[in-house]
């Protein structure tokens, strides 16, 4: 399955994997945050913020993640 950004451009497989990584991490923080140790939560938020920049650069319209603390 190919993935497209908001401009309708197809993403390479590597870029698609980055998008999956962002979405998976966001899902963990939204649904399983209480299962994480404090250092895991802090580092996951930092990673999400870094991946948000990737999503933005890929024109994937990542929205805002303020509600997650990032």
CHARMM internal coordinates of N, CA and C (Angstrom, degrees):
IC EDIT
DIST 1 N 1 CA 1.4529
DIST 1 CA 1 C 1.5332
ANGL 1 N 1 CA 1 C 108.56
DIST 1 C 2 N 1.2965
ANGL 1 CA 1 C 2 N 116.08
DIHE 1 N 1 CA 1 C 2 N 129.53
DIST 2 N 2 CA 1.4600
ANGL 1 C 2 N 2 CA 119.92
DIHE 1 CA 1 C 2 N 2 CA 178.46
DIST 2 CA 2 C 1.5143
ANGL 2 N 2 CA 2 C 109.81
DIHE 1 C 2 N 2 CA 2 C -90.98
DIST 2 C 3 N 1.3034
ANGL 2 CA 2 C 3 N 114.83
DIHE 2 N 2 CA 2 C 3 N 150.27
DIST 3 N 3 CA 1.4508
ANGL 2 C 3 N 3 CA 121.62
DIHE 2 CA 2 C 3 N 3 CA -179.41
DIST 3 CA 3 C 1.5234
ANGL 3 N 3 CA 3 C 107.95
DIHE 2 C 3 N 3 CA 3 C -112.26
DIST 3 C 4 N 1.3207
ANGL 3 CA 3 C 4 N 115.88
DIHE 3 N 3 CA 3 C 4 N 140.38
DIST 4 N 4 CA 1.4632
ANGL 3 C 4 N 4 CA 120.77
DIHE 3 CA 3 C 4 N 4 CA 179.35
DIST 4 CA 4 C 1.5165
ANGL 4 N 4 CA 4 C 109.72
DIHE 3 C 4 N 4 CA 4 C -121.66
DIST 4 C 5 N 1.3318
ANGL 4 CA 4 C 5 N 115.83
DIHE 4 N 4 CA 4 C 5 N 150.63
DIST 5 N 5 CA 1.4620
ANGL 4 C 5 N 5 CA 120.25
DIHE 4 CA 4 C 5 N 5 CA 176.01
DIST 5 CA 5 C 1.5274
ANGL 5 N 5 CA 5 C 109.25
DIHE 4 C 5 N 5 CA 5 C -89.05
DIST 5 C 6 N 1.3252
ANGL 5 CA 5 C 6 N 117.62
DIHE 5 N 5 CA 5 C 6 N -176.77
DIST 6 N 6 CA 1.4657
ANGL 5 C 6 N 6 CA 120.57
DIHE 5 CA 5 C 6 N 6 CA -176.32
DIST 6 CA 6 C 1.5184
ANGL 6 N 6 CA 6 C 112.56
DIHE 5 C 6 N 6 CA 6 C -66.44
DIST 6 C 7 N 1.3369
ANGL 6 CA 6 C 7 N 117.89
DIHE 6 N 6 CA 6 C 7 N -20.22
DIST 7 N 7 CA 1.4555
ANGL 6 C 7 N 7 CA 121.49
DIHE 6 CA 6 C 7 N 7 CA 177.42
DIST 7 CA 7 C 1.5312
ANGL 7 N 7 CA 7 C 111.57
DIHE 6 C 7 N 7 CA 7 C -84.98
DIST 7 C 8 N 1.3439
ANGL 7 CA 7 C 8 N 116.25
DIHE 7 N 7 CA 7 C 8 N -2.91
DIST 8 N 8 CA 1.4544
ANGL 7 C 8 N 8 CA 120.58
DIHE 7 CA 7 C 8 N 8 CA 179.20
DIST 8 CA 8 C 1.5254
ANGL 8 N 8 CA 8 C 114.11
DIHE 7 C 8 N 8 CA 8 C 85.97
DIST 8 C 9 N 1.3216
ANGL 8 CA 8 C 9 N 116.93
DIHE 8 N 8 CA 8 C 9 N 8.00
DIST 9 N 9 CA 1.4601
ANGL 8 C 9 N 9 CA 120.99
DIHE 8 CA 8 C 9 N 9 CA 179.40
DIST 9 CA 9 C 1.5256
ANGL 9 N 9 CA 9 C 109.61
DIHE 8 C 9 N 9 CA 9 C -83.61
DIST 9 C 10 N 1.3297
ANGL 9 CA 9 C 10 N 116.01
DIHE 9 N 9 CA 9 C 10 N 136.57
DIST 10 N 10 CA 1.4580
ANGL 9 C 10 N 10 CA 120.28
DIHE 9 CA 9 C 10 N 10 CA 177.87
DIST 10 CA 10 C 1.5207
ANGL 10 N 10 CA 10 C 110.25
DIHE 9 C 10 N 10 CA 10 C -73.87
DIST 10 C 11 N 1.3230
ANGL 10 CA 10 C 11 N 115.11
DIHE 10 N 10 CA 10 C 11 N 138.85
DIST 11 N 11 CA 1.4538
ANGL 10 C 11 N 11 CA 120.71
DIHE 10 CA 10 C 11 N 11 CA 177.69
DIST 11 CA 11 C 1.5212
ANGL 11 N 11 CA 11 C 109.54
DIHE 10 C 11 N 11 CA 11 C -92.30
DIST 11 C 12 N 1.3141
ANGL 11 CA 11 C 12 N 115.57
DIHE 11 N 11 CA 11 C 12 N 148.01
DIST 12 N 12 CA 1.4607
ANGL 11 C 12 N 12 CA 120.02
DIHE 11 CA 11 C 12 N 12 CA 174.92
DIST 12 CA 12 C 1.5248
ANGL 12 N 12 CA 12 C 108.48
DIHE 11 C 12 N 12 CA 12 C -67.87
DIST 12 C 13 N 1.3229
ANGL 12 CA 12 C 13 N 115.63
DIHE 12 N 12 CA 12 C 13 N 167.91
DIST 13 N 13 CA 1.4678
ANGL 12 C 13 N 13 CA 119.24
DIHE 12 CA 12 C 13 N 13 CA 179.29
DIST 13 CA 13 C 1.5209
ANGL 13 N 13 CA 13 C 110.90
DIHE 12 C 13 N 13 CA 13 C -61.21
DIST 13 C 14 N 1.3271
ANGL 13 CA 13 C 14 N 117.23
DIHE 13 N 13 CA 13 C 14 N -41.23
DIST 14 N 14 CA 1.4697
ANGL 13 C 14 N 14 CA 120.77
DIHE 13 CA 13 C 14 N 14 CA 179.91
DIST 14 CA 14 C 1.5194
ANGL 14 N 14 CA 14 C 111.05
DIHE 13 C 14 N 14 CA 14 C -62.46
DIST 14 C 15 N 1.3132
ANGL 14 CA 14 C 15 N 117.34
DIHE 14 N 14 CA 14 C 15 N -43.17
DIST 15 N 15 CA 1.4629
ANGL 14 C 15 N 15 CA 120.44
DIHE 14 CA 14 C 15 N 15 CA 179.58
DIST 15 CA 15 C 1.5205
ANGL 15 N 15 CA 15 C 110.88
DIHE 14 C 15 N 15 CA 15 C -67.94
DIST 15 C 16 N 1.3241
ANGL 15 CA 15 C 16 N 116.67
DIHE 15 N 15 CA 15 C 16 N -36.54
DIST 16 N 16 CA 1.4581
ANGL 15 C 16 N 16 CA 120.70
DIHE 15 CA 15 C 16 N 16 CA 176.21
DIST 16 CA 16 C 1.5243
ANGL 16 N 16 CA 16 C 111.62
DIHE 15 C 16 N 16 CA 16 C -62.05
DIST 16 C 17 N 1.3274
ANGL 16 CA 16 C 17 N 116.49
DIHE 16 N 16 CA 16 C 17 N -36.66
DIST 17 N 17 CA 1.4657
ANGL 16 C 17 N 17 CA 120.88
DIHE 16 CA 16 C 17 N 17 CA 177.63
DIST 17 CA 17 C 1.5245
ANGL 17 N 17 CA 17 C 111.19
DIHE 16 C 17 N 17 CA 17 C -66.09
DIST 17 C 18 N 1.3396
ANGL 17 CA 17 C 18 N 116.92
DIHE 17 N 17 CA 17 C 18 N -37.09
DIST 18 N 18 CA 1.4613
ANGL 17 C 18 N 18 CA 120.23
DIHE 17 CA 17 C 18 N 18 CA 176.19
DIST 18 CA 18 C 1.5250
ANGL 18 N 18 CA 18 C 110.97
DIHE 17 C 18 N 18 CA 18 C -63.74
DIST 18 C 19 N 1.3244
ANGL 18 CA 18 C 19 N 116.50
DIHE 18 N 18 CA 18 C 19 N -40.86
DIST 19 N 19 CA 1.4615
ANGL 18 C 19 N 19 CA 120.86
DIHE 18 CA 18 C 19 N 19 CA 177.95
DIST 19 CA 19 C 1.5305
ANGL 19 N 19 CA 19 C 109.71
DIHE 18 C 19 N 19 CA 19 C -62.83
DIST 19 C 20 N 1.3297
ANGL 19 CA 19 C 20 N 117.17
DIHE 19 N 19 CA 19 C 20 N -43.86
DIST 20 N 20 CA 1.4636
ANGL 19 C 20 N 20 CA 121.04
DIHE 19 CA 19 C 20 N 20 CA 177.79
DIST 20 CA 20 C 1.5244
ANGL 20 N 20 CA 20 C 111.02
DIHE 19 C 20 N 20 CA 20 C -60.47
DIST 20 C 21 N 1.3193
ANGL 20 CA 20 C 21 N 116.04
DIHE 20 N 20 CA 20 C 21 N -40.85
DIST 21 N 21 CA 1.4678
ANGL 20 C 21 N 21 CA 121.03
DIHE 20 CA 20 C 21 N 21 CA 179.51
DIST 21 CA 21 C 1.5252
ANGL 21 N 21 CA 21 C 110.57
DIHE 20 C 21 N 21 CA 21 C -61.08
DIST 21 C 22 N 1.3183
ANGL 21 CA 21 C 22 N 116.55
DIHE 21 N 21 CA 21 C 22 N -46.38
DIST 22 N 22 CA 1.4698
ANGL 21 C 22 N 22 CA 121.35
DIHE 21 CA 21 C 22 N 22 CA 178.56
DIST 22 CA 22 C 1.5265
ANGL 22 N 22 CA 22 C 109.98
DIHE 21 C 22 N 22 CA 22 C -59.30
DIST 22 C 23 N 1.3173
ANGL 22 CA 22 C 23 N 116.51
DIHE 22 N 22 CA 22 C 23 N -48.77
DIST 23 N 23 CA 1.4635
ANGL 22 C 23 N 23 CA 120.46
DIHE 22 CA 22 C 23 N 23 CA -176.82
DIST 23 CA 23 C 1.5254
ANGL 23 N 23 CA 23 C 112.03
DIHE 22 C 23 N 23 CA 23 C -64.79
DIST 23 C 24 N 1.3215
ANGL 23 CA 23 C 24 N 116.56
DIHE 23 N 23 CA 23 C 24 N -39.07
DIST 24 N 24 CA 1.4612
ANGL 23 C 24 N 24 CA 120.40
DIHE 23 CA 23 C 24 N 24 CA 178.28
DIST 24 CA 24 C 1.5247
ANGL 24 N 24 CA 24 C 111.00
DIHE 23 C 24 N 24 CA 24 C -64.45
DIST 24 C 25 N 1.3211
ANGL 24 CA 24 C 25 N 116.09
DIHE 24 N 24 CA 24 C 25 N -45.89
DIST 25 N 25 CA 1.4648
ANGL 24 C 25 N 25 CA 120.32
DIHE 24 CA 24 C 25 N 25 CA 179.73
DIST 25 CA 25 C 1.5248
ANGL 25 N 25 CA 25 C 111.15
DIHE 24 C 25 N 25 CA 25 C -63.56
DIST 25 C 26 N 1.3108
ANGL 25 CA 25 C 26 N 117.51
DIHE 25 N 25 CA 25 C 26 N -41.61
DIST 26 N 26 CA 1.4689
ANGL 25 C 26 N 26 CA 121.01
DIHE 25 CA 25 C 26 N 26 CA 177.32
DIST 26 CA 26 C 1.5310
ANGL 26 N 26 CA 26 C 110.16
DIHE 25 C 26 N 26 CA 26 C -61.99
DIST 26 C 27 N 1.3193
ANGL 26 CA 26 C 27 N 116.72
DIHE 26 N 26 CA 26 C 27 N -40.91
DIST 27 N 27 CA 1.4669
ANGL 26 C 27 N 27 CA 121.18
DIHE 26 CA 26 C 27 N 27 CA 179.02
DIST 27 CA 27 C 1.5290
ANGL 27 N 27 CA 27 C 110.83
DIHE 26 C 27 N 27 CA 27 C -62.38
DIST 27 C 28 N 1.3293
ANGL 27 CA 27 C 28 N 117.12
DIHE 27 N 27 CA 27 C 28 N -42.99
DIST 28 N 28 CA 1.4647
ANGL 27 C 28 N 28 CA 121.29
DIHE 27 CA 27 C 28 N 28 CA 178.49
DIST 28 CA 28 C 1.5266
ANGL 28 N 28 CA 28 C 109.95
DIHE 27 C 28 N 28 CA 28 C -60.92
DIST 28 C 29 N 1.3235
ANGL 28 CA 28 C 29 N 116.31
DIHE 28 N 28 CA 28 C 29 N -45.40
DIST 29 N 29 CA 1.4641
ANGL 28 C 29 N 29 CA 119.38
DIHE 28 CA 28 C 29 N 29 CA -178.33
DIST 29 CA 29 C 1.5229
ANGL 29 N 29 CA 29 C 112.10
DIHE 28 C 29 N 29 CA 29 C -68.69
DIST 29 C 30 N 1.3162
ANGL 29 CA 29 C 30 N 118.02
DIHE 29 N 29 CA 29 C 30 N -32.56
DIST 30 N 30 CA 1.4625
ANGL 29 C 30 N 30 CA 120.65
DIHE 29 CA 29 C 30 N 30 CA -179.92
DIST 30 CA 30 C 1.5237
ANGL 30 N 30 CA 30 C 112.11
DIHE 29 C 30 N 30 CA 30 C -76.63
DIST 30 C 31 N 1.3320
ANGL 30 CA 30 C 31 N 116.95
DIHE 30 N 30 CA 30 C 31 N -36.72
DIST 31 N 31 CA 1.4575
ANGL 30 C 31 N 31 CA 118.86
DIHE 30 CA 30 C 31 N 31 CA -172.12
DIST 31 CA 31 C 1.5105
ANGL 31 N 31 CA 31 C 116.91
DIHE 30 C 31 N 31 CA 31 C -109.82
DIST 31 C 32 N 1.3259
ANGL 31 CA 31 C 32 N 117.75
DIHE 31 N 31 CA 31 C 32 N -13.81
DIST 32 N 32 CA 1.4558
ANGL 31 C 32 N 32 CA 119.28
DIHE 31 CA 31 C 32 N 32 CA -173.58
DIST 32 CA 32 C 1.5240
ANGL 32 N 32 CA 32 C 112.90
DIHE 31 C 32 N 32 CA 32 C -136.70
DIST 32 C 33 N 1.2898
ANGL 32 CA 32 C 33 N 115.90
DIHE 32 N 32 CA 32 C 33 N 20.86
DIST 33 N 33 CA 1.4664
ANGL 32 C 33 N 33 CA 121.07
DIHE 32 CA 32 C 33 N 33 CA -176.05
DIST 33 CA 33 C 1.5200
ANGL 33 N 33 CA 33 C 112.49
DIHE 32 C 33 N 33 CA 33 C -58.66
DIST 33 C 34 N 1.3175
ANGL 33 CA 33 C 34 N 116.26
DIHE 33 N 33 CA 33 C 34 N -36.54
DIST 34 N 34 CA 1.4646
ANGL 33 C 34 N 34 CA 120.45
DIHE 33 CA 33 C 34 N 34 CA -177.83
DIST 34 CA 34 C 1.5302
ANGL 34 N 34 CA 34 C 112.58
DIHE 33 C 34 N 34 CA 34 C -68.69
DIST 34 C 35 N 1.3211
ANGL 34 CA 34 C 35 N 117.64
DIHE 34 N 34 CA 34 C 35 N -13.53
DIST 35 N 35 CA 1.4610
ANGL 34 C 35 N 35 CA 121.86
DIHE 34 CA 34 C 35 N 35 CA 178.69
DIST 35 CA 35 C 1.5342
ANGL 35 N 35 CA 35 C 112.17
DIHE 34 C 35 N 35 CA 35 C -89.03
DIST 35 C 36 N 1.3240
ANGL 35 CA 35 C 36 N 117.25
DIHE 35 N 35 CA 35 C 36 N -5.92
DIST 36 N 36 CA 1.4608
ANGL 35 C 36 N 36 CA 121.56
DIHE 35 CA 35 C 36 N 36 CA -176.41
DIST 36 CA 36 C 1.5223
ANGL 36 N 36 CA 36 C 111.34
DIHE 35 C 36 N 36 CA 36 C -94.26
DIST 36 C 37 N 1.3189
ANGL 36 CA 36 C 37 N 115.00
DIHE 36 N 36 CA 36 C 37 N 144.32
DIST 37 N 37 CA 1.4612
ANGL 36 C 37 N 37 CA 120.45
DIHE 36 CA 36 C 37 N 37 CA 171.87
DIST 37 CA 37 C 1.5287
ANGL 37 N 37 CA 37 C 108.04
DIHE 36 C 37 N 37 CA 37 C -69.74
DIST 37 C 38 N 1.3266
ANGL 37 CA 37 C 38 N 118.48
DIHE 37 N 37 CA 37 C 38 N 156.73
DIST 38 N 38 CA 1.4667
ANGL 37 C 38 N 38 CA 119.77
DIHE 37 CA 37 C 38 N 38 CA -178.45
DIST 38 CA 38 C 1.5316
ANGL 38 N 38 CA 38 C 114.18
DIHE 37 C 38 N 38 CA 38 C -53.85
DIST 38 C 39 N 1.3336
ANGL 38 CA 38 C 39 N 117.90
DIHE 38 N 38 CA 38 C 39 N -41.11
DIST 39 N 39 CA 1.4619
ANGL 38 C 39 N 39 CA 118.88
DIHE 38 CA 38 C 39 N 39 CA -179.68
DIST 39 CA 39 C 1.5275
ANGL 39 N 39 CA 39 C 111.31
DIHE 38 C 39 N 39 CA 39 C -69.24
DIST 39 C 40 N 1.3332
ANGL 39 CA 39 C 40 N 116.94
DIHE 39 N 39 CA 39 C 40 N -32.46
DIST 40 N 40 CA 1.4693
ANGL 39 C 40 N 40 CA 120.71
DIHE 39 CA 39 C 40 N 40 CA 177.61
DIST 40 CA 40 C 1.5274
ANGL 40 N 40 CA 40 C 110.52
DIHE 39 C 40 N 40 CA 40 C -67.40
DIST 40 C 41 N 1.3160
ANGL 40 CA 40 C 41 N 115.75
DIHE 40 N 40 CA 40 C 41 N -42.89
DIST 41 N 41 CA 1.4590
ANGL 40 C 41 N 41 CA 120.73
DIHE 40 CA 40 C 41 N 41 CA 179.08
DIST 41 CA 41 C 1.5311
ANGL 41 N 41 CA 41 C 111.00
DIHE 40 C 41 N 41 CA 41 C -62.88
DIST 41 C 42 N 1.3346
ANGL 41 CA 41 C 42 N 117.18
DIHE 41 N 41 CA 41 C 42 N -47.83
DIST 42 N 42 CA 1.4697
ANGL 41 C 42 N 42 CA 120.92
DIHE 41 CA 41 C 42 N 42 CA -179.48
DIST 42 CA 42 C 1.5249
ANGL 42 N 42 CA 42 C 111.56
DIHE 41 C 42 N 42 CA 42 C -60.27
DIST 42 C 43 N 1.3249
ANGL 42 CA 42 C 43 N 116.18
DIHE 42 N 42 CA 42 C 43 N -45.82
DIST 43 N 43 CA 1.4606
ANGL 42 C 43 N 43 CA 119.68
DIHE 42 CA 42 C 43 N 43 CA -178.19
DIST 43 CA 43 C 1.5235
ANGL 43 N 43 CA 43 C 111.85
DIHE 42 C 43 N 43 CA 43 C -70.97
DIST 43 C 44 N 1.3216
ANGL 43 CA 43 C 44 N 117.12
DIHE 43 N 43 CA 43 C 44 N -33.52
DIST 44 N 44 CA 1.4653
ANGL 43 C 44 N 44 CA 120.00
DIHE 43 CA 43 C 44 N 44 CA 175.75
DIST 44 CA 44 C 1.5265
ANGL 44 N 44 CA 44 C 110.41
DIHE 43 C 44 N 44 CA 44 C -65.24
DIST 44 C 45 N 1.3267
ANGL 44 CA 44 C 45 N 117.19
DIHE 44 N 44 CA 44 C 45 N -39.15
DIST 45 N 45 CA 1.4681
ANGL 44 C 45 N 45 CA 120.44
DIHE 44 CA 44 C 45 N 45 CA 177.25
DIST 45 CA 45 C 1.5236
ANGL 45 N 45 CA 45 C 111.25
DIHE 44 C 45 N 45 CA 45 C -64.54
DIST 45 C 46 N 1.3188
ANGL 45 CA 45 C 46 N 116.86
DIHE 45 N 45 CA 45 C 46 N -40.03
DIST 46 N 46 CA 1.4714
ANGL 45 C 46 N 46 CA 120.06
DIHE 45 CA 45 C 46 N 46 CA 177.39
DIST 46 CA 46 C 1.5264
ANGL 46 N 46 CA 46 C 110.57
DIHE 45 C 46 N 46 CA 46 C -64.05
DIST 46 C 47 N 1.3251
ANGL 46 CA 46 C 47 N 115.80
DIHE 46 N 46 CA 46 C 47 N -42.52
DIST 47 N 47 CA 1.4621
ANGL 46 C 47 N 47 CA 120.01
DIHE 46 CA 46 C 47 N 47 CA 178.62
DIST 47 CA 47 C 1.5265
ANGL 47 N 47 CA 47 C 110.89
DIHE 46 C 47 N 47 CA 47 C -64.16
DIST 47 C 48 N 1.3317
ANGL 47 CA 47 C 48 N 116.22
DIHE 47 N 47 CA 47 C 48 N -40.32
DIST 48 N 48 CA 1.4641
ANGL 47 C 48 N 48 CA 119.63
DIHE 47 CA 47 C 48 N 48 CA 178.98
DIST 48 CA 48 C 1.5257
ANGL 48 N 48 CA 48 C 110.74
DIHE 47 C 48 N 48 CA 48 C -63.08
DIST 48 C 49 N 1.3266
ANGL 48 CA 48 C 49 N 116.83
DIHE 48 N 48 CA 48 C 49 N -41.48
DIST 49 N 49 CA 1.4663
ANGL 48 C 49 N 49 CA 120.34
DIHE 48 CA 48 C 49 N 49 CA 179.04
DIST 49 CA 49 C 1.5265
ANGL 49 N 49 CA 49 C 110.64
DIHE 48 C 49 N 49 CA 49 C -62.61
DIST 49 C 50 N 1.3326
ANGL 49 CA 49 C 50 N 117.16
DIHE 49 N 49 CA 49 C 50 N -40.22
DIST 50 N 50 CA 1.4650
ANGL 49 C 50 N 50 CA 120.31
DIHE 49 CA 49 C 50 N 50 CA 178.00
DIST 50 CA 50 C 1.5268
ANGL 50 N 50 CA 50 C 110.40
DIHE 49 C 50 N 50 CA 50 C -66.32
DIST 50 C 51 N 1.3297
ANGL 50 CA 50 C 51 N 116.82
DIHE 50 N 50 CA 50 C 51 N -42.74
DIST 51 N 51 CA 1.4686
ANGL 50 C 51 N 51 CA 119.65
DIHE 50 CA 50 C 51 N 51 CA 179.40
DIST 51 CA 51 C 1.5265
ANGL 51 N 51 CA 51 C 111.79
DIHE 50 C 51 N 51 CA 51 C -69.87
DIST 51 C 52 N 1.3267
ANGL 51 CA 51 C 52 N 117.14
DIHE 51 N 51 CA 51 C 52 N -26.82
DIST 52 N 52 CA 1.4607
ANGL 51 C 52 N 52 CA 119.93
DIHE 51 CA 51 C 52 N 52 CA 175.43
DIST 52 CA 52 C 1.5307
ANGL 52 N 52 CA 52 C 109.38
DIHE 51 C 52 N 52 CA 52 C -60.10
DIST 52 C 53 N 1.3261
ANGL 52 CA 52 C 53 N 116.17
DIHE 52 N 52 CA 52 C 53 N -40.42
DIST 53 N 53 CA 1.4652
ANGL 52 C 53 N 53 CA 120.44
DIHE 52 CA 52 C 53 N 53 CA 178.40
DIST 53 CA 53 C 1.5301
ANGL 53 N 53 CA 53 C 110.73
DIHE 52 C 53 N 53 CA 53 C -61.73
DIST 53 C 54 N 1.3251
ANGL 53 CA 53 C 54 N 115.83
DIHE 53 N 53 CA 53 C 54 N -39.36
DIST 54 N 54 CA 1.4705
ANGL 53 C 54 N 54 CA 120.57
DIHE 53 CA 53 C 54 N 54 CA 177.03
DIST 54 CA 54 C 1.5229
ANGL 54 N 54 CA 54 C 109.69
DIHE 53 C 54 N 54 CA 54 C -63.33
DIST 54 C 55 N 1.3286
ANGL 54 CA 54 C 55 N 116.45
DIHE 54 N 54 CA 54 C 55 N -47.70
DIST 55 N 55 CA 1.4715
ANGL 54 C 55 N 55 CA 120.65
DIHE 54 CA 54 C 55 N 55 CA 179.49
DIST 55 CA 55 C 1.5180
ANGL 55 N 55 CA 55 C 111.23
DIHE 54 C 55 N 55 CA 55 C -58.23
DIST 55 C 56 N 1.3182
ANGL 55 CA 55 C 56 N 116.54
DIHE 55 N 55 CA 55 C 56 N -43.89
DIST 56 N 56 CA 1.4582
ANGL 55 C 56 N 56 CA 121.31
DIHE 55 CA 55 C 56 N 56 CA 179.12
DIST 56 CA 56 C 1.5233
ANGL 56 N 56 CA 56 C 110.07
DIHE 55 C 56 N 56 CA 56 C -62.17
DIST 56 C 57 N 1.3332
ANGL 56 CA 56 C 57 N 117.21
DIHE 56 N 56 CA 56 C 57 N -43.52
DIST 57 N 57 CA 1.4583
ANGL 56 C 57 N 57 CA 121.18
DIHE 56 CA 56 C 57 N 57 CA 179.35
DIST 57 CA 57 C 1.5163
ANGL 57 N 57 CA 57 C 113.19
DIHE 56 C 57 N 57 CA 57 C -65.51
DIST 57 C 58 N 1.3241
ANGL 57 CA 57 C 58 N 117.22
DIHE 57 N 57 CA 57 C 58 N -27.31
DIST 58 N 58 CA 1.4652
ANGL 57 C 58 N 58 CA 121.59
DIHE 57 CA 57 C 58 N 58 CA 178.12
DIST 58 CA 58 C 1.5283
ANGL 58 N 58 CA 58 C 112.10
DIHE 57 C 58 N 58 CA 58 C -86.69
DIST 58 C 59 N 1.3181
ANGL 58 CA 58 C 59 N 117.62
DIHE 58 N 58 CA 58 C 59 N 3.74
DIST 59 N 59 CA 1.4673
ANGL 58 C 59 N 59 CA 122.78
DIHE 58 CA 58 C 59 N 59 CA -176.85
DIST 59 CA 59 C 1.5344
ANGL 59 N 59 CA 59 C 111.74
DIHE 58 C 59 N 59 CA 59 C 58.09
DIST 59 C 60 N 1.3320
ANGL 59 CA 59 C 60 N 115.53
DIHE 59 N 59 CA 59 C 60 N 45.16
DIST 60 N 60 CA 1.4625
ANGL 59 C 60 N 60 CA 120.14
DIHE 59 CA 59 C 60 N 60 CA 179.73
DIST 60 CA 60 C 1.5286
ANGL 60 N 60 CA 60 C 112.70
DIHE 59 C 60 N 60 CA 60 C -97.65
DIST 60 C 61 N 1.3372
ANGL 60 CA 60 C 61 N 118.04
DIHE 60 N 60 CA 60 C 61 N 3.38
DIST 61 N 61 CA 1.4551
ANGL 60 C 61 N 61 CA 123.12
DIHE 60 CA 60 C 61 N 61 CA 178.56
DIST 61 CA 61 C 1.5280
ANGL 61 N 61 CA 61 C 111.61
DIHE 60 C 61 N 61 CA 61 C 49.12
DIST 61 C 62 N 1.3433
ANGL 61 CA 61 C 62 N 116.54
DIHE 61 N 61 CA 61 C 62 N 66.63
DIST 62 N 62 CA 1.4622
ANGL 61 C 62 N 62 CA 119.65
DIHE 61 CA 61 C 62 N 62 CA -175.20
DIST 62 CA 62 C 1.5206
ANGL 62 N 62 CA 62 C 115.32
DIHE 61 C 62 N 62 CA 62 C -72.51
DIST 62 C 63 N 1.3263
ANGL 62 CA 62 C 63 N 118.03
DIHE 62 N 62 CA 62 C 63 N -6.52
DIST 63 N 63 CA 1.4520
ANGL 62 C 63 N 63 CA 119.76
DIHE 62 CA 62 C 63 N 63 CA -177.49
DIST 63 CA 63 C 1.5116
ANGL 63 N 63 CA 63 C 110.97
DIHE 62 C 63 N 63 CA 63 C 70.90
DIST 63 C 64 N 1.3005
ANGL 63 CA 63 C 64 N 116.26
DIHE 63 N 63 CA 63 C 64 N -163.51
DIST 64 N 64 CA 1.4637
ANGL 63 C 64 N 64 CA 121.28
DIHE 63 CA 63 C 64 N 64 CA -179.09
DIST 64 CA 64 C 1.5254
ANGL 64 N 64 CA 64 C 109.14
DIHE 63 C 64 N 64 CA 64 C -108.25
DIST 64 C 65 N 1.3036
ANGL 64 CA 64 C 65 N 116.04
DIHE 64 N 64 CA 64 C 65 N 147.84
DIST 65 N 65 CA 1.4579
ANGL 64 C 65 N 65 CA 121.12
DIHE 64 CA 64 C 65 N 65 CA -178.73
DIST 65 CA 65 C 1.5194
ANGL 65 N 65 CA 65 C 111.82
DIHE 64 C 65 N 65 CA 65 C -120.73
DIST 65 C 66 N 1.3158
ANGL 65 CA 65 C 66 N 116.82
DIHE 65 N 65 CA 65 C 66 N 24.86
DIST 66 N 66 CA 1.4639
ANGL 65 C 66 N 66 CA 120.54
DIHE 65 CA 65 C 66 N 66 CA -179.69
DIST 66 CA 66 C 1.5229
ANGL 66 N 66 CA 66 C 111.65
DIHE 65 C 66 N 66 CA 66 C -60.22
DIST 66 C 67 N 1.3289
ANGL 66 CA 66 C 67 N 117.64
DIHE 66 N 66 CA 66 C 67 N -34.58
DIST 67 N 67 CA 1.4624
ANGL 66 C 67 N 67 CA 120.83
DIHE 66 CA 66 C 67 N 67 CA -179.12
DIST 67 CA 67 C 1.5259
ANGL 67 N 67 CA 67 C 112.24
DIHE 66 C 67 N 67 CA 67 C -65.81
DIST 67 C 68 N 1.3438
ANGL 67 CA 67 C 68 N 116.69
DIHE 67 N 67 CA 67 C 68 N -19.20
DIST 68 N 68 CA 1.4572
ANGL 67 C 68 N 68 CA 120.47
DIHE 67 CA 67 C 68 N 68 CA 176.91
DIST 68 CA 68 C 1.5253
ANGL 68 N 68 CA 68 C 112.04
DIHE 67 C 68 N 68 CA 68 C -91.24
DIST 68 C 69 N 1.3239
ANGL 68 CA 68 C 69 N 116.37
DIHE 68 N 68 CA 68 C 69 N -6.16
DIST 69 N 69 CA 1.4490
ANGL 68 C 69 N 69 CA 120.26
DIHE 68 CA 68 C 69 N 69 CA 179.69
DIST 69 CA 69 C 1.5155
ANGL 69 N 69 CA 69 C 114.73
DIHE 68 C 69 N 69 CA 69 C 90.74
DIST 69 C 70 N 1.3161
ANGL 69 CA 69 C 70 N 116.44
DIHE 69 N 69 CA 69 C 70 N 8.11
DIST 70 N 70 CA 1.4711
ANGL 69 C 70 N 70 CA 120.22
DIHE 69 CA 69 C 70 N 70 CA -178.68
DIST 70 CA 70 C 1.5195
ANGL 70 N 70 CA 70 C 110.77
DIHE 69 C 70 N 70 CA 70 C -90.60
END
COOR INIT
IC SEED 1 N 1 CA 1 C
IC BUILD
